[in-house]
């Protein structure tokens, strides 16, 4: 009789091996909230200082036209492309190709790291505030289109399925059959703070919100 494999010796009893991960506890989502202004990209403090990384909430809220009776079909690239290139006038195959080309070009402009931690389901307790919010449909599409589980992977093939299933919100008082608002949302953790070229539109969004 052969000697059983050593890996099977723990069956029936607790393992003596464990993995400890401290996670992202304590990670703040905002240099804006800490200092009143956006942090410099890649800024680092002393060796014993807390992490300087930040969450960036990429979010786009599409408000349904007042009184519209037909809701958008988000399974169609013609509808998705309309958010990034209004009035494009393309048919479905051409719209899909144009959308992917736009996303490819925008991804190159963003120049994000090859891997980022991402969150599409709320990730309660990790990013409790929303100070760093970027409302730009194409950036949200780039974020969602490369997410798999809790990772954003720059080199994975595009997946348009998350774009097809935004969160649908019916406005208060809306009647049955009336068009509904839709929202796309994805949070990305930048361990060395949000890239500087994204902070200007974030600041602009904060200023617009403050003027309301």
C-alpha positions in Angstrom: 0.0 0.0 0.0 1.4 3.4 -1.0 2.1 6.1 1.5 -0.7 8.7 1.3 0.3 12.1 0.1 1.3 14.5 2.8 -1.1 17.2 1.6 -4.0 14.9 2.6 -2.9 14.6 6.3 -5.0 17.6 7.4 -8.3 16.2 6.2 -10.7 15.8 9.1 -8.9 18.4 11.3 -8.1 22.1 11.3 -5.1 23.1 9.2 -2.0 24.5 10.9 -1.4 26.8 8.0 -3.1 30.2 7.6 -2.9 33.2 5.3 -3.2 36.7 6.8 -4.1 39.7 4.6 -4.7 43.1 6.0 -6.6 44.2 3.0 -7.3 47.9 2.2 -8.5 48.8 5.7 -7.9 52.4 6.4 -7.5 53.3 2.8 -8.9 56.7 2.1 -10.6 57.6 -1.1 -9.7 61.2 -1.2 -6.8 63.5 -1.0 -9.4 66.2 -1.6 -11.1 65.6 1.7 -7.8 65.3 3.6 -6.3 68.6 2.5 -9.1 70.5 0.7 -7.3 70.2 -2.7 -6.4 67.3 -4.9 -3.1 65.5 -4.0 -0.1 65.6 -6.3 0.1 62.4 -8.3 2.5 59.9 -6.9 3.2 62.0 -3.8 4.8 60.1 -1.0 5.3 61.0 2.7 7.8 59.6 5.2 8.3 55.8 5.4 6.0 55.5 8.4 3.3 57.7 6.9 -0.1 56.2 5.9 -0.6 55.1 2.3 -1.0 57.9 -0.2 -3.2 55.9 -2.6 -6.7 56.9 -3.5 -9.9 55.4 -4.8 -11.3 57.0 -8.0 -15.0 56.6 -8.5 -15.6 56.5 -12.3 -19.4 57.1 -12.6 -21.8 58.2 -15.3 -25.4 58.9 -14.6 -27.6 59.1 -17.7 -30.7 61.1 -17.0 -33.7 59.9 -19.1 -35.3 62.6 -21.3 -38.3 64.3 -19.7 -41.5 62.5 -20.8 -39.7 59.9 -22.9 -41.7 56.8 -23.4 -39.1 54.5 -24.8 -36.1 53.4 -22.7 -32.7 52.8 -24.3 -31.6 49.3 -25.2 -28.1 49.2 -23.6 -27.4 45.9 -25.3 -27.0 47.9 -28.5 -23.6 49.6 -29.2 -25.5 52.4 -31.0 -27.0 53.4 -27.7 -23.7 53.1 -25.8 -21.8 55.1 -28.4 -24.4 57.8 -28.2 -23.1 58.6 -24.7 -19.5 59.1 -25.9 -20.2 60.4 -29.4 -23.7 62.0 -29.6 -25.4 62.0 -33.0 -23.0 59.4 -34.5 -25.6 58.0 -36.9 -23.9 54.6 -37.3 -25.6 51.2 -37.6 -24.9 48.5 -35.0 -21.8 46.8 -36.5 -20.1 50.1 -37.3 -21.1 51.5 -33.9 -19.5 48.5 -32.1 -16.3 48.9 -34.0 -16.3 52.7 -33.4 -16.9 52.2 -29.6 -14.1 49.7 -29.3 -11.8 52.0 -31.2 -12.7 54.9 -28.9 -12.1 52.8 -25.8 -8.7 51.6 -27.2 -7.6 55.2 -27.9 -8.8 56.5 -24.5 -7.1 53.6 -22.7 -3.8 54.6 -24.3 -4.4 58.3 -23.3 -5.1 57.2 -19.7 -1.9 55.2 -19.4 -3.1 53.4 -16.3 -1.0 50.7 -14.6 -1.3 47.1 -15.9 -3.2 46.0 -12.8 -5.5 47.9 -10.4 -7.9 46.8 -7.6 -11.4 47.5 -8.7 -14.8 47.5 -7.0 -18.2 47.5 -8.8 -20.4 46.4 -5.9 -20.1 49.1 -3.3 -17.1 47.6 -1.3 -18.7 48.8 1.9 -16.4 50.3 4.5 -13.4 50.8 2.2 -14.4 54.0 0.3 -16.9 55.7 2.6 -16.9 59.1 0.9 -17.2 60.2 -2.7 -14.8 63.1 -3.0 -12.9 61.7 -6.0 -15.6 61.2 -8.6 -15.0 61.4 -12.3 -18.2 61.6 -14.5 -17.0 60.7 -18.0 -18.8 58.0 -19.9 -15.8 56.8 -21.9 -13.6 56.5 -18.8 -16.3 54.5 -17.0 -16.5 52.2 -20.1 -12.7 51.7 -20.0 -12.9 50.9 -16.3 -15.8 48.5 -16.6 -14.6 46.9 -19.8 -11.4 45.6 -18.3 -12.6 44.5 -14.9 -12.7 40.8 -13.9 -13.7 40.1 -10.3 -11.9 42.6 -8.1 -9.1 43.3 -10.6 -8.8 45.7 -13.5 -6.4 44.3 -16.1 -5.2 46.5 -18.8 -4.2 43.7 -21.2 -7.3 41.6 -21.0 -9.7 41.6 -24.0 -12.6 44.1 -23.8 -15.8 42.8 -22.2 -18.9 44.9 -23.1 -21.3 42.9 -20.9 -20.9 45.3 -17.9 -21.7 48.2 -20.2 -25.0 46.4 -21.2 -26.2 46.2 -17.6 -26.2 49.6 -15.9 -28.1 50.2 -12.7 -31.5 51.4 -13.7 -33.3 53.9 -11.5 -36.9 55.0 -11.9 -37.4 58.6 -11.0 -40.0 59.4 -8.3 -43.4 59.9 -9.9 -42.4 58.3 -13.2 -45.2 56.3 -14.7 -45.0 52.7 -15.9 -43.3 52.5 -19.4 -41.6 55.8 -19.0 -37.8 55.9 -19.7 -35.6 55.4 -16.7 -32.3 56.8 -15.6 -29.2 54.6 -15.9 -25.9 54.6 -14.1 -22.5 53.0 -14.8 -20.1 52.8 -11.9 -16.7 51.4 -11.1 -14.1 52.3 -8.4 -10.4 51.9 -9.0 -7.7 52.0 -6.3 -4.5 53.9 -7.4 -1.8 52.9 -4.9 0.3 56.0 -5.7 -2.7 58.4 -6.0 -4.8 59.2 -8.9 -2.9 60.3 -12.0 -2.6 64.1 -12.3 -4.3 64.3 -15.7 -7.5 63.0 -14.1 -7.6 65.4 -11.2 -8.6 68.4 -13.2 -11.9 66.9 -14.3 -12.4 65.6 -10.8 -11.9 69.2 -9.4 -14.3 70.5 -12.1 -17.0 68.0 -11.0 -16.5 69.0 -7.3 -16.9 72.7 -8.2 -20.0 72.1 -10.3 -21.5 70.1 -7.4 -20.7 73.0 -5.0 -22.5 75.5 -7.1 -25.8 73.6 -7.1 
